[in-house]
Amino acid sequence: MPNIKQQVRRVATTERERLENLRWRSTTKTLHRRLQTAVEDGDADLIATEHGAYVRWMDKAAARGAIHPSRAARKKSQAAKLVAGATAE
């Protein structure tokens, strides 16, 4: 437990930031599951919508530092392959 006033404030700030980053990461997982479901269903309009939302969200999460930019790029690439495989069938 911190015994310095500034460190007490910093612990509170860090906890708020951790929870906010957790929300961003959790939403990315939810959007990825939605994209996978859309690909399984085969609805081209829904796939395009979900893919766009997923890519936008990953870019925003990486820009704010919730996830590493390289991780965002890797996940977007994997999503693009998933979408390309669905449209090729």
Secondary structure, DSSP 8 states (H G I E B T S, - for coil): ---SHHHHHHHHHHHHHHHHHHHHHHHHHHHHHHHHHHHHHT-HHHHHHHHHHHHHHHHHHHHHTSS-HHHHHHHHHHHHHHHHHHHH-
